[in-house]
Amino acid sequence: MLYFNRRNYRDMSKSHSILLVEDDADDRYIMHLAFTELNYADQVKVFNSGEDILKYLQALPHSDLYPSLVVLDYNMPGMNGGEVLMRMKMDDGLRDIPVAMYSTGMRSLEVKLKSMGAAHCFEKGQQIIEVVTLALRLKNIVENKELMEE
């Protein structure tokens, strides 16, 4: 499938619109189910850790392959989502990639994370309907961003 915007042609079969970082296997599975329900699972690539996504992003040969959105779980062992956000915003090549943060207890973190450069902050859903709603919001963010770039 080809996607066109003013900047370039983008072969969506070679890149992903959303990169999701989630350390919990159950949460990864539920998010996968939610994106599958929305017929969007093929546009999402999932990582287990902050270190993994940074390595992946830094290894991309050019910015045309960057995702439309990176979604970070805040509470992860090792490098947490806040640290990944900070490293992305300090990297000249990665700083313009929009980042959405999600976690339980997000309300207390939202102001801090937005001041660090997070574009969006979401509460992690506990029920499947909440997770599907979150997935739909993320999908809409990507699709609206792409429409604005056309």
N, C-alpha and C positions, 0 to 999 in steps of 0.2 A: 504494500500500500504506500503510495506517495503522498506526502503532505507538503503543501506550498505555503511559504510566507515570503514577505518582501526580501528578506535577507538571503534566503537560499531555498533549494529544494531539499527536503529531508526525507530520507527513506526510513519510515518508522519501523520497518522490520529489522533494521540494524541498530536502532537505539530505542530507549524507553522514555516515555513522557514523565514518569514518576519513578524516583529511586527511593525506596522505603528502607529505613534502618530500624530493625526491631530485634532485640536479643532474645525475647521469649518465644519459644517454638509454638506455644498455643496461640499467642497473639498474632504471630506470623500467619498461622493457618486460618484464623478467623478473618484477618484482613484479606487473605487470598480468596476466601469464600465470598467476602463482601464485594471485591472487585470482579470476581467471576459472575456474581449476580447482576452486576452492572455491565457485563460484556466488555470489561476493560482490563482483565487480568493480563493480557498479552502486552499491555503498555506499562506494566509495573515490574521492576526488577527489585528483588529483596536482598538485603545484606544483613548479616548477623551482628556486625559491630561497627563502631565509628572508624576504627582503623581500616577495616575492609573497604568502606566507601571512599575514604580519602585516597587510598591506593588506587582504586578503580578510576576515580575522577582525574587524578594526576597522571594516569597512564593513557587517557584518551588523547588521540593524536591531534585533534583540533576541536574548537568550541562548537562546531556544527553538531557534534555528537553529544553535547551536554544535555541533560534532562531539562524539561520545563519546570520541574519542581523536585526538591529533595525533601523528604519527610523524615524527621528524626524523632525517635523516642528519647525523652530527656533522661530517664533513669536507666542507665546501662552500666554494666561493670566495665572496668578499664576506662576508656575514654567515653565520658557521658555526652549526651546530645549537645549540651552547652559548649563543651570543649570542641566538638566537631564544628559547630556553628562558628565559634571564634576563629578556628583555623581556616575555615572556608572564607570568612570575611577578611582575613589577613592575607590571603593568597590572591595576587592580582588576576590570575586566570580563573579563579572560582568565585570571586566575590559577588558577581552579578547573577549567580544562580539563585532564584528565590528558594527560601527555606521555610518550611512549616514545621513547627514543633508540636509534639503531643505527649501527654503524660497524665497520669492520675494526679490530682492536686495541682493542675496547671494554673489555676487562678492566682496562686501566690507567686508564681514564676513569670507570668505573662509580661509585666512591665519590664523586668530585667531582661528577658529574652528579646523583646522587641527593641530595647535600647541597644542590644548587641547585634541587631540586624535581622532578626526573624521577621518574615513577612506575615506569618499567620501563627496563631497558637490555638490548639484545640485540646479539650479534655478527652482523655482516653475512655471510650465507651466500655461499659460492662456487659450490656445486653447486645445480642446480635443486631437488633434494629438500630441501636446507637452506632455500632461499627459500620453498618451499611450506610447510615446517614453521613458519617464521617467520610467514608469512601466516596460517596456522591459529592460531598462538598469539595474534596480534593480533585476529583475528576472535573468538576465545574470550574475550579480555579485554573486548571491547565487549559481547558477548552476556551474559557474566556480570554486567557492570556494569548493563546494562539490566534483567536479572532482579532484581538487588538493589534497584533503584529502584521496581519494581512494588509 
